[in-house]
Every structure is written in structure tokens, then in C-alpha cells.
Amino acid sequence: MALRSFQNQKLGLGQKLGRMTWGLVLLLTLVAAVGSAMLYSAAGGSIRPWAMPQAVRFLVGLGVMLTVALVDVRVWRRWAYPLHGLSVVLLIAVDVMGEIGMGAQRWLDLWVIQIQPSELVKITLVLALARYFHGIVAEDMPRFWPIVPPMLLILAPVALVMKQPDLGTGTMLAVTGAVVFFVAGVRLRWFAAAAVLVLSALPIAWGFLHDYQQQRILTYLDPQRDPLGAGYHILQSKIALGSGGVFGKGYMGGTQAHLRFLPERHTDFIFTMLAEEFGIVGAVALLTLYALIIVYGYAIAFRSASPFGRILAVGMISVFFLYASINVAMVTGVVPVVGVPLPLVSYGGTSMLTLLFGFGLLASVNIHRDVPVPRRGFGPAEA
């Protein structure tokens, strides 16, 4: 009776605001401010067309984050499957009636706004996997059949995203799923089996890649093979990174960016522009902010009393980590160019709003960290 009474207990608004992750909000605001400043520079000292819309989107996204955070985490567990199902339906709709941009069909025009469902599915996938593994008992983890449903939860959106085609997002979804599997306690032998299967399938998968995807991989292996074509982007990025030196050329003083040698300076290669203008010092400062956000997220995960909260928090912060690490690795030539934006810095509405939605879920885990979450059923009083 006492347990049921505690489970039904709801936190008041004052208690929720007291538990809000205001330090995380500050860190996110600082990163977004860096993004707006760099977009202002990318436009040659103008708030349009990028800096002002980006700042407005961040404020809207911050409102979304705070709203999501105040919702009981048990409500998000209840809606995990419907939300993931909706995001998969939107991915199917992209295939049927999506907008084509830069050679790929990734956008969905909802008349009022345009959205990129592949960004939303990164968040809902973690939410759905967290709910599934929260309901699995430890005795089931060594067996194979209990991990089949979550594998399908991953493979369905990965297949739809790859069809767009979007190799970068598809890879992110697969890696995010693997992280959640590991955190949930899936046995290492299944990871080894999956690794063997993937490596065996690589020669076959190569034939299914589009020509431009094959060129990106070949260019990654040897950027000099086509310096004015497929290798142009990464070579110019490396030139800009090197020319920035320790302290950079000064704000709005980057020659590679402002003389238009650096491509996509407001989206994929904005980190390169920052490094050119502020040097290694500026780049390390931004990476330090990212590191603090990641540490903050993992601290929230460790404090959660429920498996659902821990898995959800680790999954969400891992999505953020993958965004940042893949973008930085991409512009420095460590991995092939796959079109992953720098979180909260690159220009883009859908990625920013979905990330802040994810951080709202992370904050909700912190606010409701000691609230018992039911393993099955829908009501907060069910254990």
C-alpha cells in the first residue's frame, strides 16, 4: 500500500523547477551562442539568412525542452512505442511524397513546416529501446529471442533512412542502437556475432552504395585522387584547419571560408570555419563545452533509480556524442564525409529541435530520478 501510494505521488511544479538541470541549460545556451556567432560570421557580418533564424529556433527549442522536462518520465515511457511508430510512418511518407534536396529525398513538407523525419527517429528509437529493455528481466538477456524485437526496432528505420539515401544517419542509428544494447546488458557474444555478420556483408553492401557514397569512401582513403572533385571538400577543410594555427585569424577573418573556398561553411564544415578564425584554442573551447554536456548527461543517467531512466539518459547523451564526434572526425578527415551537422552550431531547424527535445527527456529523467517506473502496463501505479 505504501509503495503504491508513493508511485502515485506526483511532484509539484516548484519541486520540478528545483530539480531542473539549469547547468545543462546554461551549457546548451553557450554552445548555441557560439553557433549563432559563427553563422553571423559565415554570412559576412549579417544576422540573415542564418544567425537570426537559428537563434529563434533555439529559443523555441529551449521552450520545447523545458516543457518536455516537466512531463512525468512515466508518461514518456507510456508513449515511447507510439512516438517511434509515428516517426517510422513519417519516414515511409518521405519515401512516398518527400522533398528532394541535394540529390536525396529526406524532407517532408507538412505545409506549415518542413521536417526531416530521420532526425526525429534518432530520439524516438532511444525512447522505444529504453521502454523495451526496461521491461526485460535479467534472466532473459543471455537468450537470443528477447533481443529480436529491439533489433527490428532498429533495422526498420535504418533501412528506410538508407533508402533516402542517408548513410550518415543510418550509421548513427545503428551505432546508437548498439550503445543502448550494451547499456541494457546484452551479452557480448551477440555483439561479436553481429560484428562478424557486418564484416562478412561489407563486400555485398559495397555494391548497393550509390556512386557518390562510394566516391566519398574512396576519397577518404585517398583525398588526392580527385582534388578538384570528390576530394575538394576535405582538402579545403584541412587547409582551413591548418591555417588557423593556435589562435586563429580573428573573428570574421577566415580567408578559406569568406573567399568561398570552404564549402558548406554554415552547415557541415562550420567547425572548420571556427578553427580557422579562433585556432586550436577556439576549437578546444567548443569541444570542452561538448565534453561538459556529455559528462552532465552521464551523471544524470547514474542518478536515475529506474532502468528506463538510465537507458534513456545514456541513449540520449550518446546521440549527442555521435553528432559531435562524427562531425569533427568528418571535417578533419578521420572518417568519410557523411553530412552529419555539428550539434546546436550548424544551421538547421529539425536537428536542433529534435536534439533539444532529447535533452528535455534527459532533464525529465533527472527531475523524476527517484520515481518508480512500471515495467509493464500504462498507469504510473503499475509495477
C-alpha positions as CSV (number, residue, x, y, z in Angstrom):
1,M,0.0,0.0,0.0
2,A,2.8,2.4,0.9
3,L,4.6,1.6,-2.4
4,R,1.5,2.2,-4.4
5,S,0.9,5.5,-2.7
6,F,4.5,6.6,-3.4
7,Q,4.2,5.6,-7.0
8,N,1.0,7.6,-7.4
9,Q,2.7,10.7,-5.8
10,K,3.3,13.5,-8.3
11,L,5.9,16.2,-8.0
12,G,4.7,19.7,-7.7
13,L,5.8,22.4,-10.2
14,G,8.0,24.0,-7.7
15,Q,9.8,20.7,-7.0
16,K,10.2,20.1,-10.7
17,L,11.7,23.5,-11.3
18,G,14.0,23.0,-8.3
19,R,15.3,19.8,-9.9
20,M,15.6,21.3,-13.4
21,T,19.0,20.9,-15.0
22,W,19.8,24.6,-15.1
23,G,23.5,23.9,-15.5
24,L,22.8,21.9,-18.6
25,V,20.5,24.7,-19.9
26,L,23.4,27.1,-19.5
27,L,25.9,24.9,-21.3
28,L,23.4,24.3,-24.2
29,T,22.9,28.1,-24.4
30,L,26.6,28.8,-24.6
31,V,27.0,26.3,-27.5
32,A,24.0,27.8,-29.3
33,A,25.5,31.3,-28.8
34,V,28.8,30.0,-30.4
35,G,26.7,28.7,-33.3
36,S,24.8,32.0,-33.9
37,A,28.1,33.9,-33.7
38,M,29.7,31.6,-36.4
39,L,26.6,31.9,-38.6
40,Y,26.8,35.6,-38.3
41,S,30.4,35.4,-39.5
42,A,29.5,32.9,-42.3
43,A,27.1,35.5,-43.7
44,G,29.8,38.2,-43.8
45,G,28.6,40.0,-40.7
46,S,24.8,39.8,-41.1
47,I,22.1,38.2,-38.9
48,R,20.5,36.9,-42.1
49,P,20.0,34.4,-43.6
50,W,21.3,32.1,-40.9
51,A,22.1,33.7,-37.5
52,M,18.7,35.2,-36.6
53,P,16.6,32.1,-37.7
54,Q,19.0,29.9,-35.8
55,A,18.7,31.9,-32.6
56,V,14.9,32.0,-32.9
57,R,14.8,28.2,-33.4
58,F,17.0,27.7,-30.3
59,L,14.6,29.8,-28.2
60,V,11.7,27.7,-29.5
61,G,13.6,24.5,-28.9
62,L,14.5,25.6,-25.4
63,G,10.8,26.1,-24.7
64,V,10.2,22.6,-26.0
65,M,13.0,21.2,-23.8
66,L,11.6,22.8,-20.6
67,T,8.1,21.6,-21.4
68,V,9.2,18.1,-22.1
69,A,11.3,18.1,-18.9
70,L,8.3,18.9,-16.8
71,V,6.3,15.9,-18.1
72,D,6.4,12.8,-15.8
73,V,9.0,10.4,-17.2
74,R,6.4,7.6,-16.9
75,V,4.3,9.4,-19.5
76,W,7.2,9.3,-21.9
77,R,7.6,5.5,-21.2
78,R,3.9,5.1,-22.0
79,W,4.2,7.0,-25.3
80,A,7.5,5.5,-26.4
81,Y,6.2,3.0,-28.9
82,P,3.5,5.3,-30.4
83,L,6.1,8.1,-30.9
84,H,8.6,5.7,-32.5
85,G,5.8,4.3,-34.7
86,L,4.9,7.8,-35.8
87,S,8.5,8.6,-36.7
88,V,8.7,5.4,-38.8
89,V,5.5,6.3,-40.6
90,L,6.9,9.7,-41.4
91,L,10.0,8.0,-42.8
92,I,7.7,6.0,-45.1
93,A,5.9,9.2,-46.1
94,V,9.2,10.7,-47.1
95,D,9.7,7.8,-49.5
96,V,6.2,8.3,-50.9
97,M,6.0,12.1,-51.1
98,G,9.2,13.6,-49.7
99,E,11.0,16.7,-51.0
100,I,14.3,16.1,-52.8
101,G,17.2,18.2,-51.8
102,M,20.9,17.9,-52.7
103,G,20.3,14.6,-54.5
104,A,18.5,12.9,-51.6
105,Q,14.8,12.6,-50.6
106,R,14.9,13.4,-46.9
107,W,12.4,16.2,-46.3
108,L,8.7,16.0,-45.7
109,D,6.6,19.1,-46.4
110,L,3.8,19.4,-43.9
111,W,2.6,22.7,-45.4
112,V,3.2,24.7,-42.2
113,I,6.8,23.5,-41.8
114,Q,9.3,21.1,-43.5
115,I,10.7,18.4,-41.3
116,Q,13.4,15.7,-41.6
117,P,12.0,12.6,-40.0
118,S,15.4,10.9,-39.9
119,E,16.4,13.4,-37.2
120,L,13.3,12.7,-35.2
121,V,13.8,8.9,-35.3
122,K,17.2,9.2,-33.6
123,I,15.3,10.3,-30.5
124,T,12.3,8.0,-30.7
125,L,14.5,5.0,-31.3
126,V,16.2,5.5,-28.0
127,L,12.9,6.1,-26.3
128,A,11.4,2.8,-27.7
129,L,14.5,0.8,-26.9
130,A,14.6,2.2,-23.3
131,R,11.0,1.1,-22.8
132,Y,11.6,-2.4,-24.2
133,F,14.7,-3.2,-22.2
134,H,13.1,-1.7,-19.0
135,G,10.5,-4.4,-19.2
136,I,13.1,-7.3,-19.7
137,V,14.2,-9.3,-16.7
138,A,17.9,-10.1,-16.3
139,E,17.3,-13.8,-16.8
140,D,16.2,-13.2,-20.4
141,M,19.3,-11.3,-21.5
142,P,21.6,-14.3,-22.3
143,R,19.0,-15.7,-24.8
144,F,18.7,-14.7,-28.4
145,W,14.9,-14.3,-28.9
146,P,14.4,-11.4,-26.5
147,I,16.7,-9.2,-28.5
148,V,14.9,-9.8,-31.8
149,P,12.2,-7.2,-31.2
150,P,14.6,-4.4,-30.4
151,M,16.7,-5.4,-33.4
152,L,13.6,-4.9,-35.6
153,L,13.0,-1.5,-33.9
154,I,16.5,-0.5,-35.2
155,L,16.6,-2.2,-38.6
156,A,13.2,-0.8,-39.8
157,P,14.3,2.9,-39.6
158,V,17.9,2.1,-40.7
159,A,16.6,0.5,-43.9
160,L,14.2,3.4,-44.6
161,V,16.9,6.0,-43.9
162,M,19.5,4.2,-46.1
163,K,16.9,4.2,-48.9
164,Q,16.7,8.0,-48.9
165,P,19.8,7.7,-49.2
166,D,21.5,8.9,-46.0
167,L,24.5,6.8,-45.0
168,G,25.5,9.0,-42.1
169,T,22.1,8.9,-40.3
170,G,21.7,5.2,-41.0
171,T,25.1,4.6,-39.4
172,M,24.2,6.8,-36.4
173,L,21.0,4.9,-35.8
174,A,22.8,1.5,-35.9
175,V,25.6,2.7,-33.5
176,T,23.0,4.3,-31.2
177,G,21.1,1.0,-31.1
178,A,24.4,-0.8,-30.3
179,V,25.1,1.6,-27.4
180,V,21.7,1.0,-25.9
181,F,22.1,-2.8,-26.3
182,F,25.3,-2.6,-24.4
183,V,23.9,-0.4,-21.6
184,A,20.9,-2.7,-21.3
185,G,23.2,-5.7,-20.6
186,V,23.0,-7.6,-23.9
187,R,25.7,-10.3,-23.9
188,L,29.0,-9.5,-25.7
189,R,28.7,-12.7,-27.7
190,W,25.8,-11.2,-29.7
191,F,27.9,-8.1,-30.4
192,A,30.7,-10.4,-31.7
193,A,28.3,-12.3,-33.9
194,A,26.9,-9.0,-35.3
195,A,30.4,-7.8,-36.0
196,V,31.2,-10.9,-37.9
197,L,28.0,-10.7,-39.9
198,V,28.6,-7.0,-40.8
199,L,32.2,-7.6,-41.9
200,S,31.1,-10.5,-44.0
201,A,28.4,-8.4,-45.6
202,L,30.7,-5.5,-46.5
203,P,31.6,-6.7,-50.0
204,I,27.9,-7.2,-50.8
205,A,26.9,-3.8,-49.2
206,W,29.5,-2.0,-51.4
207,G,27.5,-2.9,-54.5
208,F,24.4,-1.4,-53.0
209,L,26.0,2.0,-52.3
210,H,25.3,4.9,-54.6
211,D,28.2,6.2,-56.8
212,Y,28.6,9.3,-54.7
213,Q,28.8,7.3,-51.5
214,Q,31.5,5.0,-53.0
215,Q,33.4,8.1,-54.1
216,R,33.2,9.5,-50.5
217,I,34.8,6.4,-49.1
218,L,37.5,6.2,-51.8
219,T,38.2,9.9,-51.3
220,Y,38.5,9.3,-47.5
221,L,41.2,6.7,-48.3
222,D,43.0,9.0,-50.7
223,P,41.8,12.6,-50.8
224,Q,44.4,13.5,-53.5
225,R,42.9,11.1,-56.1
226,D,40.4,13.8,-57.1
227,P,41.5,17.1,-55.6
228,L,39.1,19.3,-57.6
229,G,36.2,16.9,-57.5
230,A,35.3,14.4,-54.7
231,G,38.3,15.3,-52.6
232,Y,37.8,19.1,-52.8
233,H,35.8,19.5,-49.6
234,I,38.1,17.6,-47.3
235,L,41.3,19.1,-48.7
236,Q,39.9,22.7,-48.3
237,S,38.8,21.8,-44.8
238,K,42.3,20.6,-43.9
239,I,43.8,23.8,-45.4
240,A,41.5,25.9,-43.3
241,L,42.2,23.9,-40.1
242,G,45.9,24.2,-40.6
243,S,45.9,27.9,-41.5
244,G,44.1,28.8,-38.2
245,G,47.1,27.9,-36.1
246,V,46.9,28.3,-32.4
247,F,44.9,31.5,-32.0
248,G,43.3,31.8,-35.4
249,K,42.9,34.6,-37.9
250,G,40.4,36.5,-35.9
251,Y,36.6,36.7,-35.9
252,M,35.3,37.1,-39.5
253,G,38.9,36.9,-40.7
254,G,39.0,33.4,-42.1
255,T,40.1,33.5,-45.7
256,Q,39.2,30.0,-46.7
257,A,35.6,30.5,-45.5
258,H,35.0,34.1,-46.6
259,L,36.6,33.6,-50.0
260,R,34.3,30.7,-50.6
261,F,37.0,28.0,-50.8
262,L,35.4,26.2,-47.8
263,P,32.2,24.5,-48.9
264,E,29.0,24.3,-46.7
265,R,30.6,26.6,-44.2
266,H,27.3,27.2,-42.4
267,T,26.4,23.5,-42.0
268,D,28.7,20.5,-42.2
269,F,32.0,22.5,-42.2
270,I,31.2,25.1,-39.6
271,F,33.7,23.6,-37.1
272,T,36.4,24.2,-39.7
273,M,35.5,27.8,-40.0
274,L,35.6,28.2,-36.2
275,A,39.0,26.6,-36.1
276,E,40.3,28.9,-38.8
277,E,39.0,32.1,-37.1
278,F,39.8,31.1,-33.5
279,G,42.5,28.5,-33.9
280,I,43.1,25.4,-31.8
281,V,42.2,27.5,-28.7
282,G,38.7,28.2,-30.1
283,A,38.2,24.6,-31.2
284,V,39.2,23.2,-27.9
285,A,36.9,25.6,-26.1
286,L,33.9,24.4,-28.0
287,L,34.9,20.7,-27.5
288,T,35.2,21.4,-23.8
289,L,31.6,22.7,-23.7
290,Y,30.6,19.5,-25.5
291,A,32.5,17.4,-23.0
292,L,30.9,19.1,-20.1
293,I,27.4,18.4,-21.6
294,I,28.3,14.8,-22.1
295,V,29.6,14.4,-18.5
296,Y,26.4,16.1,-17.3
297,G,24.3,13.7,-19.2
298,Y,26.1,10.6,-17.9
299,A,25.8,12.0,-14.3
300,I,22.0,12.2,-14.8
301,A,22.0,8.5,-16.0
302,F,23.9,7.3,-13.0
303,R,21.5,9.1,-10.6
304,S,18.3,7.5,-12.1
305,A,16.7,4.8,-9.9
306,S,15.0,3.1,-12.8
307,P,16.5,1.1,-15.7
308,F,14.2,3.1,-18.1
309,G,15.7,6.4,-16.9
310,R,19.3,5.1,-17.1
311,I,18.9,3.6,-20.5
312,L,17.1,6.7,-21.9
313,A,19.6,9.1,-20.5
314,V,22.7,7.2,-21.8
315,G,21.0,6.8,-25.2
316,M,20.2,10.5,-25.5
317,I,23.6,11.7,-24.5
318,S,25.1,9.1,-26.8
319,V,23.2,10.6,-29.7
320,F,24.6,14.0,-28.9
321,F,28.1,12.5,-28.6
322,L,27.8,10.8,-32.0
323,Y,26.6,14.1,-33.6
324,A,29.6,16.0,-32.3
325,S,32.3,13.3,-32.7
326,I,31.3,12.3,-36.3
327,N,31.1,15.9,-37.5
328,V,34.6,16.7,-36.0
329,A,36.0,13.5,-37.3
330,M,34.5,14.1,-40.7
331,V,35.9,17.7,-41.2
332,T,39.3,16.6,-40.0
333,G,39.5,13.6,-42.4
334,V,39.3,10.9,-39.8
335,V,36.1,9.4,-41.3
336,P,34.4,9.9,-44.7
337,V,32.2,13.0,-45.2
338,V,28.7,11.8,-44.4
339,G,26.7,15.0,-43.8
340,V,26.3,15.0,-40.0
341,P,25.8,18.5,-38.6
342,L,27.7,19.9,-35.6
343,P,25.0,19.9,-32.8
344,L,23.5,23.3,-31.9
345,V,26.1,25.0,-34.1
346,S,25.4,24.0,-37.7
347,Y,22.5,25.7,-39.4
348,G,19.4,23.6,-39.3
349,G,16.0,23.5,-37.7
350,T,15.0,19.9,-37.4
351,S,18.2,18.7,-35.9
352,M,18.2,21.5,-33.3
353,L,14.6,21.0,-32.3
354,T,14.9,17.2,-32.1
355,L,18.1,17.4,-30.1
356,L,16.5,19.8,-27.6
357,F,13.5,17.5,-27.4
358,G,16.0,14.8,-26.5
359,F,17.6,17.0,-23.8
360,G,14.1,17.6,-22.5
361,L,13.8,13.9,-22.0
362,L,17.2,13.8,-20.3
363,A,16.1,16.6,-17.9
364,S,12.8,14.7,-17.2
365,V,14.9,11.7,-16.2
366,N,16.7,13.9,-13.7
367,I,13.6,15.6,-12.3
368,H,11.9,12.2,-11.8
369,R,15.0,10.3,-11.0
370,D,13.6,8.6,-7.8
371,V,10.1,8.0,-9.2
372,P,9.4,4.2,-9.7
373,V,8.7,3.4,-13.3
374,P,6.4,0.5,-14.1
375,R,7.9,-2.3,-16.1
376,R,4.7,-3.2,-17.9
377,G,1.3,-1.6,-18.4
378,F,0.4,2.0,-18.7
379,G,-0.5,3.5,-15.4
380,P,2.1,5.0,-13.0
381,A,0.8,2.8,-10.2
382,E,1.5,-0.5,-12.0
383,A,4.7,-2.3,-11.0
